[in-house]
């Protein structure tokens, strides 16, 4: 799965605020994610982030539009 900065992704587990949607703000060795429910920012190791992310919602909406 390929990711770009600004993509919206869904995670396996909910954030304590109840949201499963996150915006990717940094991609590299670490991923920086911003919760779309409360705005909290989390930095994760790449491997842990790739395990936590279930789908790229941004790509899904772009494909449906075409």
Backbone as CSV, one residue per row, in Angstrom:
resi,resn,N_x,N_y,N_z,CA_x,CA_y,CA_z,C_x,C_y,C_z
1,UNK,0.843,-1.171,0.000,0.000,0.000,0.000,0.896,1.244,0.000
2,UNK,0.581,2.199,-0.845,1.383,3.413,-0.960,0.665,4.572,-0.262
3,UNK,1.451,5.383,0.440,0.890,6.514,1.183,1.567,7.807,0.764
4,UNK,0.831,8.894,0.841,1.346,10.233,0.587,0.931,11.140,1.737
5,UNK,1.699,12.197,1.949,1.343,13.177,2.971,-0.013,13.770,2.603
6,UNK,-0.887,13.870,3.595,-2.225,14.409,3.370,-3.289,13.345,3.180
7,UNK,-2.874,12.075,3.030,-3.850,10.993,2.881,-4.623,10.795,4.181
8,UNK,-5.881,10.383,4.048,-6.708,10.032,5.194,-6.729,8.511,5.265
9,UNK,-6.393,7.960,6.439,-6.337,6.507,6.613,-7.221,6.079,7.786
10,UNK,-7.638,4.807,7.738,-8.432,4.216,8.814,-7.541,3.242,9.573
11,UNK,-7.658,3.221,10.908,-6.855,2.317,11.729,-7.719,1.209,12.323
12,UNK,-7.052,0.139,12.789,-7.754,-0.991,13.393,-8.453,-0.583,14.683
13,UNK,-7.740,0.146,15.531,-8.283,0.527,16.837,-8.721,1.984,16.832
14,UNK,-9.749,2.274,17.622,-10.215,3.651,17.774,-9.274,4.438,18.674
15,UNK,-9.177,5.724,18.407,-8.514,6.646,19.313,-9.475,6.850,20.491
16,UNK,-9.017,7.209,21.674,-9.922,7.411,22.810,-11.070,8.403,22.534
17,UNK,-10.899,9.299,21.570,-11.976,10.242,21.243,-13.078,9.574,20.419
18,UNK,-12.833,8.349,19.922,-13.828,7.601,19.171,-13.605,7.564,17.673
19,UNK,-12.632,8.300,17.156,-12.377,8.354,15.717,-11.390,7.269,15.295
20,UNK,-11.610,6.721,14.095,-10.667,5.775,13.499,-9.960,6.401,12.307
21,UNK,-10.285,7.648,11.976,-9.711,8.311,10.810,-8.557,9.220,11.213
22,UNK,-7.468,9.142,10.441,-6.263,9.906,10.710,-5.749,10.527,9.416
23,UNK,-5.094,11.673,9.525,-4.424,12.296,8.386,-2.928,12.075,8.533
24,UNK,-2.275,11.636,7.464,-0.818,11.446,7.477,-0.156,12.802,7.256
25,UNK,0.657,13.228,8.216,1.341,14.519,8.097,2.834,14.365,7.866
26,UNK,3.383,13.159,8.076,4.799,12.898,7.814,4.961,11.426,7.487
27,UNK,5.758,11.138,6.467,6.032,9.761,6.076,7.537,9.615,5.888
28,UNK,8.091,8.572,6.472,9.521,8.314,6.366,9.833,7.116,7.238
29,UNK,10.893,7.204,8.016,11.207,6.146,8.967,10.091,6.069,9.999
30,UNK,9.545,7.224,10.368,8.403,7.332,11.269,7.220,7.899,10.504
31,UNK,6.019,7.546,10.945,4.797,8.140,10.405,4.249,9.085,11.470
32,UNK,3.815,10.263,11.058,3.147,11.188,11.965,1.695,11.248,11.530
33,UNK,0.794,10.947,12.470,-0.630,10.917,12.177,-1.364,11.943,13.034
34,UNK,-2.348,12.602,12.439,-3.176,13.578,13.153,-4.597,13.029,13.204
35,UNK,-5.141,12.884,14.407,-6.495,12.371,14.586,-7.491,13.379,14.022
36,UNK,-8.410,12.901,13.198,-9.410,13.798,12.619,-10.567,14.065,13.579
37,UNK,-10.623,13.317,14.682,-11.672,13.541,15.678,-11.338,14.668,16.638
38,UNK,-10.090,14.658,17.161,-9.727,15.636,18.189,-8.486,16.454,17.851
39,UNK,-7.753,16.089,16.789,-6.568,16.843,16.394,-5.277,16.414,17.073
40,UNK,-5.335,15.367,17.900,-4.137,14.870,18.591,-3.145,14.325,17.562
41,UNK,-1.859,14.591,17.752,-0.819,14.143,16.824,0.004,13.036,17.479
42,UNK,0.204,11.945,16.722,0.938,10.783,17.208,2.042,10.450,16.214
43,UNK,3.229,10.112,16.715,4.333,9.643,15.873,4.546,8.165,16.158
44,UNK,4.595,7.357,15.089,4.790,5.905,15.219,5.921,5.450,14.321
45,UNK,6.569,4.369,14.721,7.547,3.735,13.845,6.811,3.233,12.608
46,UNK,7.497,3.207,11.498,6.892,2.817,10.218,6.208,1.451,10.297
47,UNK,6.906,0.442,10.830,6.347,-0.917,10.886,5.073,-0.965,11.726
48,UNK,5.074,-0.261,12.853,3.900,-0.246,13.723,2.735,0.463,13.044
49,UNK,3.019,1.554,12.342,1.980,2.307,11.636,1.384,1.459,10.509
50,UNK,2.226,0.748,9.755,1.734,-0.082,8.656,0.835,-1.207,9.165
51,UNK,1.119,-1.723,10.362,0.267,-2.748,10.964,-1.063,-2.154,11.422
52,UNK,-1.030,-0.919,11.935,-2.231,-0.294,12.489,-3.199,0.193,11.416
53,UNK,-2.683,0.545,10.234,-3.527,1.107,9.176,-4.204,-0.022,8.404
54,UNK,-5.545,0.064,8.300,-6.289,-0.969,7.575,-6.577,-0.562,6.138
55,UNK,-6.834,0.725,5.879,-7.074,1.147,4.496,-6.828,2.629,4.318
56,UNK,-6.553,2.997,3.085,-6.327,4.387,2.717,-7.652,4.927,2.180
57,UNK,-8.348,5.719,2.988,-9.667,6.233,2.628,-9.562,7.228,1.478
58,UNK,-8.472,7.998,1.393,-8.296,8.981,0.336,-8.267,8.306,-1.023
59,UNK,-7.496,7.232,-1.168,-7.420,6.508,-2.456,-8.763,5.908,-2.829
60,UNK,-9.506,5.431,-1.835,-10.801,4.813,-2.086,-11.792,5.850,-2.657
61,UNK,-11.798,7.055,-2.106,-12.714,8.086,-2.598,-12.294,8.581,-3.983
62,UNK,-10.993,8.641,-4.251,-10.508,9.061,-5.571,-10.886,8.039,-6.647
63,UNK,-10.826,6.750,-6.332,-11.159,5.718,-7.291,-12.663,5.705,-7.587
64,UNK,-13.485,5.979,-6.574,-14.927,6.022,-6.772,-15.350,7.214,-7.625
65,UNK,-14.593,8.293,-7.586,-14.908,9.486,-8.338,-14.644,9.293,-9.831
66,UNK,-13.681,8.421,-10.172,-13.338,8.200,-11.592,-14.274,7.280,-12.272
